Amino acid sequence: MENENLAKTNINWYPGHMNKAKRQMQDELKLVDVIVELVDARIPYSSKNPDIDKLAGSKPRVLLLNKADLADEGRTKEYKAYYEKRGYHVLAVNAKTSAGIKSVLGVIKEACKEKRERDLKRGIIGRPLRAMIAGIPNVGKSTFINSFAGKSCTLTGNKPGVTKGKQWIRLNKELELLDTPGILWPKFEDQQVGLRIAWIGSINENILDSRELSVTLLSYLYENYPGVIAAKYGIEECADGNEALERIARKRACLKKGGETDIDRAAGFLMDDFRAGKIGRITLDRVQKTVE
């Protein structure tokens, strides 16, 4: 059972530009052969935008579990199998270090196998595949494109029907990429999903209470990854997230004038450490919860 503290936090963030970006994606889908969606391997279910599924229709789908180096390896394998059973072509990658990136082109070509065979029968030879790169904010799309395309890529200019300013990136003679803005969806029906997206840094922090976010994360880790906070900060763990954050503040010497603990500063340390993977390889989603 999830800690009761988690249910108290209500998170939603859907600024106007995301709605506009969603409409643009819908217009651009007719120009692409395949959708390559990046999710954060630490939340492979929570970071998967259901609106992209609705927009995609029957388009072939490639799902990249990015930042796999920060995630629980066992759970990454479970989610890879979970999504493959649902028809996705799935690959775990780390765009920052380029781990797994060399395999992406082959996976895209496999996803588009039927389309390529149809082209050959029609006598269409040499036409590059066109892939839309999609995902929520902060899952690493730009890093992925830079890693995937490298220095050999060239901008091919605007295509007919594409919103002004959109550009295709020619990876090679076989593939063109179209980047899209990171978008969320209008409402998180499950607030656990909203929290997890906030924990990895995909929501504007100006609308969040960093202290509350840290407290709920500590409570989650206490229940699901016992021992990691004690190992990282050298404190005795406890179920009370507020007390755990107080102990971290004292241990890290986060103090104000007069010796009072600086809880906000400690909260910042905690979130930075978690997002950088310094607390350990942690996956916040669980396949059994996803299935339920």
C-alpha positions in Angstrom: 0.0 0.0 0.0 1.3 3.4 -1.0 2.1 5.8 1.9 -0.9 8.0 2.7 1.2 11.2 2.5 1.5 10.7 -1.3 -2.3 11.0 -1.8 -2.4 14.4 -0.3 -0.4 16.1 -3.0 -2.4 17.3 -6.0 -0.4 18.0 -9.1 -1.5 19.2 -12.6 0.4 21.3 -15.1 -0.8 21.9 -18.6 0.1 25.3 -19.9 -1.4 26.6 -23.1 1.6 26.0 -25.3 1.3 22.2 -24.7 -2.3 22.2 -26.1 -1.0 24.0 -29.1 1.9 21.6 -29.5 -0.5 18.7 -29.3 -2.6 20.1 -32.2 0.6 20.6 -34.2 1.6 17.0 -33.6 -1.8 15.8 -34.8 -1.2 17.7 -38.1 2.3 16.4 -38.5 1.5 12.8 -37.9 0.3 12.4 -41.5 3.9 13.2 -42.6 5.6 10.4 -40.6 6.0 6.7 -40.9 6.8 5.9 -37.2 6.5 7.4 -33.8 9.6 7.1 -31.6 8.5 7.9 -28.0 11.0 8.4 -25.2 10.0 7.7 -21.6 12.1 7.9 -18.5 13.1 4.4 -17.5 12.6 5.3 -13.8 8.9 5.9 -14.5 8.3 3.9 -17.7 4.5 3.9 -17.2 4.0 7.3 -15.6 6.0 9.2 -18.2 4.2 7.6 -21.1 1.7 10.2 -22.5 -1.7 8.5 -23.1 -2.5 11.4 -25.6 0.3 10.2 -27.9 -1.3 6.7 -28.0 -4.6 8.3 -29.0 -2.9 10.4 -31.7 -0.8 7.6 -33.1 -3.6 5.5 -34.3 -2.1 2.6 -36.3 1.3 4.1 -36.8 4.2 1.8 -35.9 5.6 2.6 -32.4 9.1 2.5 -31.0 9.4 3.0 -27.3 12.8 4.0 -25.9 13.3 3.6 -22.1 15.8 6.4 -21.7 18.1 7.1 -18.7 18.2 3.3 -18.1 21.4 3.8 -16.2 19.4 5.5 -13.4 16.7 2.9 -13.3 16.4 -0.5 -11.5 17.7 -2.9 -14.1 15.3 -5.7 -13.1 12.3 -3.5 -13.5 13.5 -2.1 -16.8 13.5 -5.7 -18.2 10.0 -6.2 -16.8 8.7 -3.1 -18.5 10.5 -3.9 -21.8 8.6 -7.2 -21.8 5.4 -5.5 -20.7 5.4 -3.1 -23.7 6.6 -5.6 -26.2 3.5 -7.7 -25.4 1.5 -4.7 -26.3 3.0 -4.4 -29.7 5.7 -1.8 -29.1 9.3 -2.2 -30.4 11.2 -1.4 -27.2 14.8 -0.6 -26.4 16.5 0.6 -23.2 19.0 3.4 -23.9 21.1 6.1 -22.2 21.2 9.0 -24.6 23.7 10.9 -22.4 26.4 8.2 -22.8 25.0 6.9 -26.2 24.5 3.4 -24.7 22.1 1.5 -26.9 21.9 4.3 -29.4 23.5 2.3 -32.2 20.6 -0.2 -32.1 17.9 2.4 -32.5 18.0 2.6 -36.3 17.6 -1.2 -36.6 14.6 -1.1 -34.3 13.0 1.7 -36.3 13.5 -0.2 -39.5 12.0 -3.4 -38.0 9.0 -1.4 -36.8 8.5 -0.1 -40.3 9.2 -3.5 -42.0 5.7 -3.8 -43.5 5.7 -0.2 -44.8 9.1 -0.7 -46.4 7.9 -3.9 -48.1 4.8 -2.1 -49.4 7.1 0.6 -50.9 9.2 -2.0 -52.6 6.2 -3.6 -54.2 5.1 -0.1 -55.5 8.6 0.5 -56.9 9.4 3.2 -54.3 13.1 2.8 -53.6 15.4 5.0 -51.6 12.8 7.0 -49.8 14.0 7.6 -46.2 11.8 6.7 -43.3 10.4 9.6 -41.4 10.2 9.4 -37.6 8.5 11.7 -35.1 10.4 12.0 -31.8 7.9 12.5 -28.9 7.8 12.4 -25.1 7.0 14.5 -22.0 9.3 17.3 -20.9 12.7 16.3 -19.5 12.9 12.7 -20.8 16.0 13.6 -22.9 14.6 14.0 -26.4 17.2 16.7 -27.4 20.1 14.7 -25.9 18.8 11.6 -27.8 18.6 13.4 -31.1 22.1 14.9 -30.6 23.5 11.5 -29.7 21.6 9.6 -32.4 22.3 12.1 -35.2 25.8 13.1 -34.2 27.8 15.5 -36.3 26.8 13.8 -39.6 23.2 15.1 -39.6 22.0 17.9 -41.8 18.9 20.0 -41.6 16.7 19.3 -44.6 14.5 22.4 -44.2 10.7 22.8 -43.8 8.4 20.2 -45.3 5.0 21.0 -46.8 2.3 21.1 -44.2 4.7 21.5 -41.3 4.3 24.4 -38.9 6.7 27.2 -39.7 10.0 26.8 -37.9 9.7 23.0 -37.8 12.7 21.3 -39.4 13.5 17.8 -40.3 16.9 16.3 -39.5 18.4 14.0 -42.1 20.2 11.3 -40.1 21.4 9.5 -43.2 19.9 8.3 -46.5 17.6 5.9 -44.6 16.0 8.1 -41.9 14.7 11.6 -41.2 13.7 12.8 -37.7 11.1 15.4 -36.6 11.4 16.6 -33.1 8.4 17.7 -31.2 8.0 19.8 -28.0 7.6 17.9 -24.7 3.9 17.7 -23.7 2.0 16.4 -20.8 -1.7 15.7 -20.7 -4.5 17.9 -19.3 -5.2 16.0 -16.0 -3.5 13.3 -14.0 -6.3 11.0 -13.1 -3.9 9.2 -10.7 -2.0 11.6 -8.5 0.7 9.0 -8.0 1.5 9.6 -11.7 1.7 13.3 -11.2 4.0 12.9 -8.2 6.4 10.6 -10.1 6.6 13.0 -13.0 7.3 15.8 -10.6 10.0 13.7 -8.8 12.0 13.3 -12.0 11.8 17.0 -12.8 9.3 17.0 -15.7 7.0 19.6 -14.2 7.7 23.3 -13.8 9.2 23.6 -10.3 7.7 27.1 -9.7 4.3 25.5 -9.1 5.6 22.8 -6.7 6.4 22.8 -3.0 9.9 21.3 -3.0 9.7 20.5 0.7 6.5 18.5 0.2 7.9 16.8 -2.9 11.0 15.7 -0.9 8.9 14.5 2.0 6.7 12.3 -0.2 9.8 10.9 -2.0 11.4 10.0 1.3 8.2 8.2 2.4 8.1 6.3 -0.9 11.7 5.3 -0.8 11.3 4.1 2.8 8.6 1.7 1.8 9.9 0.6 -1.6 13.7 0.9 -1.4 14.6 0.5 2.3 18.2 1.3 3.2 19.1 3.6 0.3 18.6 6.8 2.2 20.6 5.5 5.2 23.4 4.4 2.8 23.5 7.7 1.0 23.2 10.2 4.0 24.3 8.1 6.9 21.1 8.6 8.9 18.7 6.3 10.6 15.7 5.9 8.3 12.2 6.5 9.5 8.7 6.2 8.1 8.0 9.9 8.7 9.3 11.8 5.7 9.4 15.1 7.5 11.6 13.7 10.2 13.9 12.0 7.6 14.3 15.3 5.8 15.2 17.0 9.1 17.8 14.3 9.8 19.3 14.9 6.3 19.4 18.6 6.9 21.3 18.1 10.1 23.7 15.5 8.6 24.4 17.7 5.6 24.9 20.8 7.8 22.0 22.6 6.1 21.8 25.3 8.8 20.5 28.9 9.0 21.8 31.6 11.2 21.2 30.6 14.8 21.6 26.9 14.1 18.1 26.2 12.8 17.9 23.6 10.1 17.4 24.8 6.5 14.8 22.3 5.4 14.4 23.9 2.0 18.1 23.6 1.2 18.1 19.9 2.3 15.1 19.3 0.1 17.0 20.7 -2.8 20.0 18.4 -2.1 17.7 15.4 -1.9 15.9 16.1 -5.2 19.2 16.9 -7.0 20.8 13.7 -5.7 17.8 11.6 -6.7 17.5 13.0 -10.2 21.3 12.5 -10.8 21.1 8.9 -9.7 23.3 9.5 -6.6 20.8 7.7 -4.3 20.9 4.5 -6.4 19.2 2.9 -9.4 15.6 3.4 -8.6 12.4 2.7 -10.6 9.3 4.3 -9.2 6.7 2.4 -11.3 5.9 -1.2 -10.8 4.6 -3.6 -13.4 2.1 -5.2 -11.1 0.7 -1.8 -10.2 0.5 -0.9 -13.9 -1.4 -4.0 -14.7 -3.9 -3.4 -11.8 
